[in-house]
Amino acid sequence: MAEIGKNPENAPGPEEPWRWPEETWRALSERVRPGRGLTSPAWPDGARVAVAVSFDADNETAAFCQNATAPGPVSQGHYGSRVGLPRILGLLADFDVRASFFVPAVAALLDPRGIDAIRAAGHEVGLHGWIHERCGDLTEDEEYELAERSMKELRRLTGSAPTGMRTPWWDCTAHTLPIACRLGLMYDSSLMADDEPYELLRHGGPTGMIEIPVSWIRDDAPYFPDDPAARQMMAPRQVLEIWKDEFDGALESGGLFQLTLHPHVIGHRSRLLVLRKLLAHITTHSGVWFATHEDIARHTHHTLVRQDGTT
C-alpha cells in the first residue's frame, strides 16, 4: 500500500488486512469517500454529453520521479515537449477542443514555452505535483510544501492560480484532500468512485471539493507502457474501440466522458491517429459539450447547490 509510509495517519495498524478490527476498515473507507453526485446531469445549453479531455504533461519528470536519470529514459520525456505537445495542440485546434493540462512544476520550468503555448491556445493548466513524486512517500508537511511550491510556480508561469489538481500517480494520502482545501482548490481529478462528478466527503462531512473521476480504462499509459520490459499488448486501434465504447456509454446515459492522456505517450504517430479518430467520432454526434475540468467542476458545484440550496 503506497500510503502506508511516513504518515502516522496512513498506517492502519496490523499489516494483514484480515486482522484489522472493524473500526479500522470503517475508518479507512470513510476517510475520503464520494458524496453528492450528478446522478442525472443536466449539461449547459441542453448538451447530451460532456467531454473532458486532459493531458498529464509529465515530460522528463516521468523518468526523474523514478530516479531514471540516464539519457535514454529522459529522452522519452523530451519527446513529450518536443514532439507530442505541438502535435496535440494542433489536433485540438483542428477540432476546436479546449482541454485541461496537468503539469508537474519541474516539467513547466523545463519547458516554459510549452506552458505559454498551452495557455495561448485557451487550455487549462492544473497542478500535478512538483516532480511527479508519490504523495504516499511524503510526510504531511512535505506534501503540503511541494503542493504550495508547485502552485506558486504555475501561477507565476501562467499568470493565474490553478483551480484544480491531479495527484501524480493518482496517489492520494489522508492529507491530500485537506491540503487541496487549504490551497483553495475547487476540484480534484485523481479518484475513481464514479463515472460522473461528485462532491468529496472527509470523515463523513462535506468538503465542497468536486471530484472529476478518472479511470485506468480511459488512460493511455496502461495500454502503451514506457517500460521497455513491459509489452504493448494492444494495437492502438483496439484502444480506440474501448474509448469509443466509453464515449457511447456516456452519451447514452447523458453523462461525462473523461479522458487522461500523456504527450510523451499519445503523441506518437500511430497513437495520435487514435485520438484524431476518437474526436472525429465524438463530433459526429450533436449535443456534445467539450469542457475543461474546471468547467465541469464549476457546473457540478453550481448544480449541486441549486438542487438542495446548500454548499
C-alpha positions as CSV (number, residue, x, y, z in Angstrom):
1,M,0.0,0.0,0.0
2,A,1.6,3.2,-1.1
3,E,0.0,5.3,1.6
4,I,1.5,3.3,4.5
5,G,4.7,5.2,5.0
6,K,5.9,8.2,6.9
7,N,2.4,9.5,7.7
8,P,1.1,8.1,11.0
9,E,-2.5,8.6,10.0
10,N,-1.9,6.4,6.9
11,A,-0.9,3.4,8.9
12,P,-4.0,1.2,9.6
13,G,-2.5,-1.0,12.3
14,P,-1.6,-4.7,11.7
15,E,-0.1,-5.3,8.4
16,E,-2.5,-8.1,7.4
17,P,-5.9,-6.6,6.5
18,W,-7.8,-9.6,7.7
19,R,-6.5,-8.8,11.2
20,W,-7.9,-5.2,11.2
21,P,-10.6,-4.5,13.7
22,E,-13.9,-3.1,12.4
23,E,-13.1,0.4,13.4
24,T,-10.0,0.3,11.3
25,W,-11.6,-0.7,8.0
26,R,-14.6,1.5,8.6
27,A,-12.3,4.5,9.2
28,L,-10.3,3.8,6.1
29,S,-13.4,3.6,4.0
30,E,-14.9,6.8,5.5
31,R,-11.6,8.9,5.4
32,V,-12.3,10.1,1.8
33,R,-15.4,8.9,0.0
34,P,-18.0,10.1,-2.6
35,G,-20.8,12.3,-1.5
36,R,-23.5,14.1,-3.6
37,G,-23.1,13.5,-7.3
38,L,-24.6,14.3,-10.7
39,T,-26.8,11.2,-11.0
40,S,-28.8,12.9,-13.7
41,P,-26.5,15.5,-15.2
42,A,-28.1,18.5,-17.0
43,W,-25.3,19.9,-19.1
44,P,-25.2,23.6,-20.3
45,D,-27.3,24.6,-23.3
46,G,-29.1,21.3,-23.4
47,A,-26.0,19.2,-24.2
48,R,-26.5,15.5,-24.3
49,V,-23.0,14.6,-23.1
50,A,-19.9,16.3,-21.5
51,V,-16.5,15.5,-22.8
52,A,-13.4,16.5,-20.7
53,V,-10.1,15.7,-22.4
54,S,-7.0,16.0,-20.3
55,F,-3.2,15.6,-20.6
56,D,-0.7,15.0,-17.9
57,A,2.4,16.8,-19.4
58,D,5.0,14.9,-17.3
59,N,7.8,15.1,-19.8
60,E,11.2,14.5,-18.1
61,T,9.6,14.1,-14.7
62,A,8.1,10.7,-15.9
63,A,11.7,9.5,-15.6
64,F,13.0,11.7,-12.8
65,C,10.4,10.6,-10.3
66,Q,11.7,7.0,-10.6
67,N,15.3,8.0,-10.4
68,A,15.8,7.1,-14.0
69,T,18.3,9.8,-14.9
70,A,20.2,8.2,-17.9
71,P,19.8,9.9,-21.2
72,G,17.6,7.2,-22.7
73,P,14.6,7.4,-20.4
74,V,15.0,11.2,-20.1
75,S,14.8,11.4,-23.9
76,Q,11.4,9.7,-23.7
77,G,10.3,12.7,-21.7
78,H,11.9,15.1,-24.1
79,Y,9.6,13.6,-26.8
80,G,6.6,14.9,-24.9
81,S,7.6,18.5,-25.0
82,R,9.4,18.5,-28.3
83,V,7.0,16.4,-30.5
84,G,3.9,15.3,-28.5
85,L,2.7,18.6,-27.2
86,P,2.9,20.5,-30.6
87,R,1.1,17.7,-32.3
88,I,-1.6,17.6,-29.6
89,L,-2.2,21.4,-29.7
90,G,-2.5,21.2,-33.4
91,L,-5.0,18.4,-33.2
92,L,-7.1,20.1,-30.5
93,A,-7.2,23.3,-32.7
94,D,-8.4,21.2,-35.7
95,F,-11.4,20.1,-33.6
96,D,-11.8,23.4,-31.7
97,V,-11.5,21.5,-28.4
98,R,-10.4,23.1,-25.1
99,A,-8.6,20.7,-22.8
100,S,-7.0,20.5,-19.3
101,F,-3.2,20.1,-18.9
102,F,-1.9,18.9,-15.6
103,V,1.7,19.8,-15.4
104,P,4.4,19.0,-12.7
105,A,6.1,22.2,-11.8
106,V,9.5,20.9,-12.8
107,A,8.2,20.0,-16.2
108,A,6.8,23.5,-16.6
109,L,10.1,25.1,-15.5
110,L,12.0,23.0,-18.1
111,D,9.6,23.9,-20.9
112,P,8.1,27.3,-20.2
113,R,7.4,27.8,-23.9
114,G,5.2,24.7,-23.8
115,I,3.2,26.3,-21.0
116,D,2.9,29.5,-23.0
117,A,1.6,27.6,-26.0
118,I,-1.0,25.7,-23.8
119,R,-2.3,29.0,-22.3
120,A,-2.2,30.8,-25.7
121,A,-4.5,28.2,-27.1
122,G,-7.0,28.7,-24.3
123,H,-6.4,25.5,-22.4
124,E,-6.5,25.0,-18.6
125,V,-3.3,24.3,-16.6
126,G,-3.7,22.4,-13.4
127,L,-1.5,21.1,-10.5
128,H,0.3,17.8,-11.0
129,G,2.9,17.8,-8.2
130,W,6.4,19.1,-8.1
131,I,8.4,16.4,-9.9
132,H,5.7,13.7,-10.2
133,E,6.5,12.5,-6.7
134,R,4.4,9.8,-5.0
135,C,2.5,11.6,-2.2
136,G,2.4,8.3,-0.2
137,D,6.2,8.7,0.2
138,L,5.9,12.1,1.8
139,T,5.1,13.4,5.3
140,E,2.1,15.7,5.6
141,D,4.4,18.8,5.8
142,E,6.4,17.6,2.7
143,E,3.2,17.0,0.7
144,Y,1.9,20.5,1.6
145,E,5.2,22.2,0.9
146,L,5.6,20.7,-2.5
147,A,1.9,21.4,-3.5
148,E,2.3,25.0,-2.3
149,R,5.6,25.5,-4.2
150,S,4.1,23.9,-7.3
151,M,1.1,26.2,-7.2
152,K,3.3,29.3,-6.8
153,E,5.4,28.3,-9.8
154,L,2.4,27.6,-12.1
155,R,0.8,30.9,-11.0
156,R,4.0,32.7,-11.9
157,L,4.3,31.0,-15.3
158,T,0.7,31.3,-16.3
159,G,-0.4,34.5,-14.6
160,S,-3.3,32.8,-12.8
161,A,-3.7,30.3,-10.0
162,P,-4.7,26.7,-10.8
163,T,-8.2,25.8,-9.7
164,G,-7.7,22.1,-9.7
165,M,-5.2,19.3,-9.3
166,R,-4.4,15.7,-10.3
167,T,-2.0,14.0,-7.9
168,P,1.0,12.3,-9.6
169,W,0.4,8.6,-10.0
170,W,-3.2,9.3,-8.8
171,D,-1.7,8.8,-5.4
172,C,-3.7,10.4,-2.7
173,T,-3.0,10.3,1.1
174,A,-5.0,11.0,4.2
175,H,-3.7,14.6,3.9
176,T,-4.2,15.3,0.2
177,L,-7.8,16.5,0.5
178,P,-7.3,18.9,3.4
179,I,-4.2,20.2,1.6
180,A,-6.2,20.8,-1.5
181,C,-8.9,22.6,0.5
182,R,-6.2,24.6,2.3
183,L,-4.8,25.8,-1.0
184,G,-8.3,26.9,-2.1
185,L,-8.6,24.5,-5.0
186,M,-12.0,23.8,-6.5
187,Y,-11.6,20.3,-7.7
188,D,-9.5,17.1,-7.8
189,S,-9.2,14.6,-10.6
190,S,-7.4,11.6,-9.1
191,L,-10.1,9.3,-7.7
192,M,-12.3,6.6,-9.2
193,A,-15.6,6.2,-7.2
194,D,-18.0,7.1,-10.1
195,D,-18.3,7.8,-13.8
196,E,-19.9,11.2,-13.0
197,P,-18.6,14.1,-11.0
198,Y,-19.3,14.2,-7.2
199,E,-18.5,16.0,-4.0
200,L,-15.8,14.6,-1.8
201,L,-16.6,13.8,1.8
202,R,-13.9,13.7,4.5
203,H,-14.8,11.6,7.6
204,G,-18.4,11.8,6.5
205,G,-18.5,15.5,6.2
206,P,-18.9,17.6,3.0
207,T,-15.9,19.5,1.8
208,G,-17.2,21.4,-1.2
209,M,-14.4,19.9,-3.2
210,I,-15.6,18.4,-6.6
211,E,-14.1,15.2,-7.9
212,I,-13.8,14.7,-11.7
213,P,-13.3,11.0,-11.6
214,V,-10.6,9.2,-13.7
215,S,-10.2,5.6,-14.7
216,W,-7.4,3.3,-15.9
217,I,-9.8,2.3,-18.7
218,R,-9.7,5.9,-20.1
219,D,-5.9,6.4,-19.7
220,D,-3.3,5.8,-22.4
221,A,-0.5,4.7,-20.1
222,P,-1.7,1.2,-19.3
223,Y,-2.1,0.4,-23.0
224,F,1.2,1.9,-24.1
225,P,3.8,1.4,-21.2
226,D,7.0,3.3,-21.2
227,D,8.9,0.4,-19.6
228,P,10.8,-1.5,-22.4
229,A,10.5,-4.7,-20.3
230,A,6.7,-4.4,-20.5
231,R,4.8,-5.5,-23.5
232,Q,2.3,-3.4,-25.5
233,M,-0.5,-6.0,-25.6
234,M,-3.0,-4.0,-27.7
235,A,-2.7,-2.2,-31.0
236,P,-3.7,1.5,-30.9
237,R,-6.9,0.9,-32.9
238,Q,-8.0,-1.7,-30.3
239,V,-7.7,1.1,-27.7
240,L,-9.8,3.3,-30.0
241,E,-12.7,0.9,-29.8
242,I,-12.6,0.9,-26.0
243,W,-12.6,4.7,-25.8
244,K,-15.4,4.9,-28.4
245,D,-17.5,2.5,-26.4
246,E,-16.8,4.6,-23.2
247,F,-18.0,7.7,-25.0
248,D,-21.0,6.0,-26.5
249,G,-22.0,4.8,-23.0
250,A,-21.7,8.3,-21.6
251,L,-23.8,9.7,-24.5
252,E,-26.5,7.1,-23.9
253,S,-26.7,7.9,-20.2
254,G,-26.3,11.7,-20.6
255,G,-23.1,11.6,-18.5
256,L,-19.4,12.6,-18.6
257,F,-16.7,11.2,-20.8
258,Q,-13.4,12.0,-19.2
259,L,-10.0,11.0,-20.8
260,T,-6.5,11.1,-19.4
261,L,-3.5,11.2,-21.9
262,H,0.2,12.0,-21.8
263,P,2.0,13.9,-24.6
264,H,5.0,11.6,-24.4
265,V,2.7,8.5,-24.8
266,I,-0.2,9.5,-27.0
267,G,2.0,11.9,-29.1
268,H,3.4,9.1,-31.4
269,R,2.0,9.0,-34.9
270,S,0.0,5.8,-34.7
271,R,-1.3,6.7,-31.3
272,L,-2.2,10.3,-32.1
273,L,-4.3,8.8,-35.0
274,V,-6.4,7.1,-32.3
275,L,-7.1,10.5,-30.7
276,R,-7.9,12.0,-34.1
277,K,-10.3,9.2,-34.9
278,L,-11.9,9.4,-31.5
279,L,-12.5,13.1,-31.7
280,A,-13.9,12.6,-35.2
281,H,-16.3,10.0,-33.8
282,I,-17.4,12.3,-31.0
283,T,-18.0,15.3,-33.2
284,T,-20.3,13.3,-35.5
285,H,-22.9,13.5,-32.6
286,S,-24.9,16.6,-31.8
287,G,-25.2,17.9,-28.3
288,V,-21.6,17.4,-27.2
289,W,-20.2,19.9,-24.6
290,F,-16.4,19.9,-24.8
291,A,-15.3,21.3,-21.4
292,T,-12.2,21.8,-19.3
293,H,-12.1,20.1,-16.0
294,E,-12.6,23.5,-14.4
295,D,-15.7,24.0,-16.4
296,I,-17.1,20.6,-15.3
297,A,-16.2,21.4,-11.6
298,R,-17.9,24.8,-11.7
299,H,-21.0,23.3,-13.4
300,T,-21.2,20.5,-10.9
301,H,-20.8,22.7,-7.9
302,H,-23.5,25.1,-9.2
303,T,-25.9,22.2,-9.9
304,L,-25.5,20.6,-6.5
305,V,-26.0,23.9,-4.8
306,R,-29.1,24.6,-6.9
307,Q,-30.5,21.1,-6.1
308,D,-30.5,21.4,-2.3
309,G,-29.7,25.0,-1.6
310,T,-26.5,24.1,0.4
311,T,-22.8,24.3,-0.3
